[in-house]
Amino acid sequence: MLSKGVLQQIVNIVGKQSVMTEVEERLTYAYDASFHRHIPDLVVFPTDEEQVASLLTLANEAEVPIIPRGAGTGLTAGSVPVKGGIVLSLTHMNRIIEINPENLSAIVQPGVITGFLQKKVEHHHLYYPPDPQSFKISTIGGNIAENAGGPRCFKYGVTRDYVLGLRVISPAGKIWTFGGQTIKNVTGYDMTRLIVGSEGTLGIITQATLRLIPQPEAKKTIMAVFSHIEQAAETVSGIISARIVPAALEFLDDVSLRCIEETLRIGLPLDAAAILLMEVDGFIETVEREIQMIQAVCIQCGANRITVAHNEEESEQLWAARRAFAPALLKLNPTRVSEDATVPRNKLVEFVKGIKEIAQKYSLKLALAGHAGDGNMHPNFLVNSRDLDEMERVEKAVEDLFNLTISLGGTLSGEHGIGITKAPYLGHELNKDTIGAMQAIKHAMDPKGILNPGKIFAGDSVGLPFS
């Protein structure tokens, strides 16, 4: 618990109206989109960089944990205050400071909603490609902290590819400036990329300079339906082999389709084993040519139905189905254990087969979706957290899943981060010396360990929720 003296100093910094002390209020900040829970001792809403710096100076001196938080949409408990302390909600720092069409850049505060920024830059015929499934809710600061991905990663890359510079407050309250407004910048260490994906464990982002690109002239959405899940996976490989790079190349299996159709009632093919949902963008002539090429590959790989959206409304309907994936699954079981293991694209067929075998081995319901174009799949084990036997089987299945992923040259996380849920498995992918180097960086930048403790490294975590 915080001392009265520390609490009063916090109130003096941000004002009483920006501090939550009641248990009922703090409960809202005890969880994210995972199923870990821990109530913070305090929730604070700074409104500017100076307040953040003062709060960190105070917390560092008092050795009180600080947990930065955006919209709380993370899936690995990255913003859950597992060791108590102060949740620092950055949602009130939500200004777009500048959109610069000439420099193809934007400067924003961390609390800006990703989808809001996308709409704003479109007014200038510009494009901010990173699009996590939670883009209508999640914040730029959270996206940067987790190096968020999304469907467009296949063609456009992930969040880190659009971060030019950052202003970051150190655990001791110092202001760090990394990068800038230029595409080329090799002045010193690349600290910008170090902060991206660091899950709020090294510093707190107060401002980001982002790279924008010209808005594509045209885009089209195409859906291919398959009777066998392997055909869909083989089609992904076929599209890549044909040197076609769609803006998005998404996969949904039969379980996912049924749940989504029950939710949206939009006429999804319930007789399918899997579908691929693809978007092609660019110049009009290029889009038309690539759509034809994709159709040819789909037919060659066994697609029994192909639909091309005729207008923006039809396209949005199809993508709404993909975005409904996660909440729709709760129709089957109350708990969703969602992973984001990623493998090289040429291993996708083997990966999909292996995941299905793991689910059968442990008698678990499985829904499978993902960003197939970049090998980033989302196996979802659908269970009941109150069924202890089932949860034990899930734990074994998750470990088998990660072992399969690593054996295929993959990685534990493509876009969700490590947080708490994957910390016990970090050593499956990284050797002891590599983990030691990361811990040395953490200690050098945060010697008292106040920033988001309990995350990434297993020795500092609280274990799996079902262990």
N, C-alpha and C positions, 0 to 999 in steps of 0.2 A: 504493500500500500504506500501511496505517496504521503509524505509528511505535510502538515498544514502549511509549513513555511514554503515548500516547493510549490504547492498548489496555489498559494497566494501570489507567488512570483509569476506563475503561468498566467493567472488572471490579469496581473499587471501588464503583461506583454501583449495579450490578445484581446482583453476585455472579457467580462463575465458572460456576455452573450455568445462568445465563441468557444465556450467550454461546456462539455456534458459531464455531469457527475452522477446523475441518478442511474440506478441499475437498469431500469426499464429502457432508458435511452442508450446506455452502453451496450445492451444486448444486441442491438442492430449491427454493431461493429465487432461482434464476437465471431463472425464466420464470413466465408466467401462462398463461391459456388462449389467447393468441395464439401465434405461433411465433417470437417474438424470444427471444434468450437472452443473458444476460450474468451472470457469476458475481460476487456481491458480495464485498467484502473481509472483511465480518463480518456476522453476523446476531445481533441482540440482542432479547431478550424482556422489556421492562419490565413491571412488575406494578402500577404506580401512577403517578399524575400527577406526583408529585415526581421520580420517576426519569426520566420523559420530559422534564421541564423541565431537569434536570441534564444529560441526554445532549445536548439541543439546545444548551444553553449551551456545552458542551465542543466539539461539532461546529462551531458557529459560530465559536468562537475559533480552532479548528484548520483551518477552511475545508474540512471533510470533508463530502461529500454524505450526506444522510439520505433514505432512501426508505421512507415509511410503507407498510405492507402489512397486508391483512386475510387473506382466505382464498385470494387469488391467482386468482380466477375471472374477472378482467377480460379483455376481448377486444381491447384496443388497446395492450397492453404498458404500461399505466399504472403498474404496480408493478415493472417490470423495471429493475434498476439499471444502465442503459446506460452510466453513467460511473463505475461502481464505487461504493465507499463502503459505508455501513452500511445494511442493510435493518433497519428497525425494525418487527418483527412485533408487532402489538397484540392477538394472539389470546389472550394470558394476562390481558388486562383485559376480562373477559367476564361481569361481574356485572350483573344487573338490580337496580338500586339501589332503585327504587320503582315500583309500579303504583298509580295513584291513580284509582279509579273515579269519585269525586266530581268530580274536576277533568278527567276524561277525558284523562289523560296518563300517561306512563311516563318514568322517568329511567334511562338505561342507559349502560354503558361501550361503547367502540367494538368490542370483540371479541365481543359478543353475536351469535349466529347469528340471522338474520332469522326463519327458520321456528320456532326455539325461542321467540322473543319472541311470535310469533303464537299459538302454542299456550298460552303462559302467560296472555296477556290474554284468550283465549277462556274461561278458567276464571272470569273476571269478566263474561262475556257482552259482551266488548268486541272490537274489531276493529282490526287494524293492516293497512290495505289494500295497501301497496306489496309486490309479489310478483315480483321478478326470477326468471327461470327457475332460477337457482342458489340459490333461497331456502333450501334445505335445507343449504347449505354456506356461502354468502356471509355477510358480517358487516354489521352496521349501519353501522360506520365506513366500510367500503368502499362500501356503498350510498349513503351521504351524499356521499362524495368524488366519486362518479361520477354522482350524481343518478339512481340506478337507476330503471327503470320496471318493465314487466311487463304481463301480460294485463289486469289490472284498471284500467290507467291511463285507459281510455276513460271510465269513470264516475267513478273516484275520484282521478285525478291521480297524480303521480309522488312520489318521496321528498321533494322540497323542500316539498310541500304538507303534510307531516306533521312537519316540524322546527320546533319552537317556540324552542328555544334550544340553544346550544353552549358548551362550555368547550374552548378551543383553546390549544395551546402555540405561541408564536411561534418563528420561526427563532432568535431570540436567547434563548429560554428563558423569556420572559415569559408570564404566564397572561392570556389574553383571555377575557372572558365576553360573549357575544353573545345577545340575546334573553332569554327567560325562560320562565315557566310560563303566561303569558297569551296568549290568541288575538290581542288587540290590543296592539301595541307599536310606537310610532313615536318612540321615544327615540333620536335620532341616526340615523346611517346604518344601513341594513339589512345589517349585516355577516354576519348568519346566512346569508342567501341568497347572499352573495358566497362564503362558504366552501363551501356546498353546490355540488357540481359542479366544484370547483377542482382536483380530481385530486391532492390532496396537495401542491400547489405553493406554498400560502400559509401553512399552519399544520397542526398535527397535532391531530386531534380526540381529546379524552380523555373527554368525556361529552356525551351528547345528551339533550335533553328532547323527547319525541315526542308528537304529538297522536294520540289514539285516538278512535274513534267507536263508537256502539252496534252490536252485532252484528246483521246482518239477520235477520229472523224466518224467512225461507225462501229457498231458491234452487233453480234447476233448470238443467240443461244440455241443450242441443239441438244436433244435428249436421245440417247440410244438405249434400247431395251434388250436384255439378254436372258436366255433361258438357263444359262449356267454361269456361275460366278467367275469361273476361270476364264470364260470368254471375255468378260469385262476387263479383267486384269491383263489379258493378252492384248486387248485393244489399246490399252494405255501404252504398252510397249510398242505396238504397231504405229501409233501416232508419233511417238518420239522417234522411231526408226525412220519415219517418213519426213523427218526434219520439220514437223509442224509444231509450233509453240502456241497453243491456245492461252488466252488470258487466264482461264480457269479450266480445270479438268477434275471434276468431282465424282465420287463413287458413293452409291447407297445400296445396301443389300435388301433382301426381301423383308426381313424383320423391321428395318427402318422404314421401308415404304409403307407397310401396313399401319404402323403407328402414326406416320405423318398423314396418311390418307384419312384415318379415323379422326384426326384433329382438324384438317383443312377441308376435306371433301372437294378435291379439285380434279379428281379423275386420274390419279396415278395408277400405273399398271400393276395390279395386285397379283397377276400371274407371272411376274418377272422374278428371276433369281437375283438380279441386280440391274441397276441402270448407271449410265455415265451421263453426267450433266456438264456440258462444256460451253464456254463462251469464247468467241473469237472477236478480236477488235483490231482496229487499224484503218488504213485507207479502204474505201468502199470496194475497190477492185480486189484488193488482197483478201478482204473478209469473204467475199463471194467465192474466190478460188479456194481458200482454205476450208470453207464449209463443204465444198464439193469433195475435196481430198479426204476430209474426216469421214464423210459419209461412205466413201469407197473403202476406207480402212475398216470401219464398223461392219460393213456388209461382209467383207473378206473374213473377219474374225467371228462371224456368226450372229450379228445383231438381227433380231426378228422384227424390229420396229424402229423407225427413226423419225423424230419429230423436230422440225425447225420452227422456232417461234416466229410468228409473222409480224409482231409489233412489240413495243415496249411493255405493254400490259401483259401479254402472254409470257414474255421473258421474266418479268418481275414475279409472276405467279410461280414459275418453275424455281426461281431462286428463293422465293419465300418457303417453298417446300424444303429446300436444303437447310435454310436457317431454322426451320421448325424441328429439326432432327433431335436436338438435345431434350427440350421439354416434352416432346411427343413420346419419348421412350418411357417416361414415368407412368404411362398407361399400363405397362406390363408389370412393373415392379417398382416399389417406392424408392429404391436406392440404385444409383447409377455409378459404377466404378469406371471412370473414363480415362483412357490412356491416349498418348499421342506419339507412340513409337514410330520411328522413321527409318526407312531402309533405302539403299540405292535403288533407283527406279527399275533397273534390270532384275532386281530380286523380288519385285512386287508379287508375281504369280506364286512364288514359293512362300512368301510371307503370308498371303491371304490363306493359302491352304493350311499353313502351320497354325494360324490363329483359330481356324475352324476346328482343327484337331484338338487343340488345347481346350476349347470350350466343351467339346464332346468328352474328352478325358475326365473332366471334373463335373460333368453334368450341369453345365451352367447355360443360361440363356445369354445369347450374344447378339448384339446389333453392331453392324460394321459400316462405317462411313469414313470419308477422309478426302484429303487433298491428294488424290492418286497421282496427279501430274508430277508432284515432287516427292512421292514415296512416303508421305506423311499420312498415316492411317489412324483412325480413332476407334479402336475396339472398345465397346461398352459392354461390360458384364452387368446384367440386370438382375439384382438380388434384393434381399430383404435384410437390412442391417441388424434386425432383431433375431435372425436365424443364425446362431453361432456356428453351426456346422457348415452352412452355406458360406459364411464369411471366411472360414478357415480354408475352404476350397478356392475361394476367390484369391486369397493371399498366395496360395500355391500357383494358381493360374497366372497371376501377374508376374511372379518370378519366372515361370516358364516362358511367358511372353517376352520378358526382357532378355532372357538367355537366347531365345530364338532371334530376337532383334540384333543382338551383339554378334551372334554367329554368322549373320548375313551381312555384317559390316555396317550395321545401322547404329542409331543413337537412341538413348532413353527418352529424349524429349525433342520434338521438332519445334514446339511453340508454346507449350504450357509452363516450361521451367521445371525446376527440381523441387523447390519449396520444402514441404515436410514429406509429402507422400512418396517422393522418389529418392529422398536422401539415403535410405538404407541400401539402395541399389547403385549408388554412385560408383562404388568400387568395382561393379561389374564392367563398367566401360572405361574407367580411368584407373591407372595404377597408383600406388601409394605416393610415389614421388610427384606425380602430376597433381594429385589432390593436395599434397603438402605445399606445392608452389602456390596454389590458389589460397590456401589457408594463410600462407605468409603474406600475400597481398592483402587479405582481409585484416590481418593483425596490424600491418603497416599503416593502413588507412583508417582503421577503427580499433586502436589498441585496447580500449576498454570494452569492446564488444557490445556497444549499446544499440547499434542499428540492426533491426529486424533479427534478433537472436533466434536460434533454433532452426534456421533455414539452410538448405543446401547440403551441409555436412552432417553425416549420420551421427557422429559423436556428439553433436550439439542439438540433435533433434529429439522429438518425443515419440518417435515410432509411428507405425501405421495405426489408423483409427480402429482397425479390426484385428489388431494383434494383441 
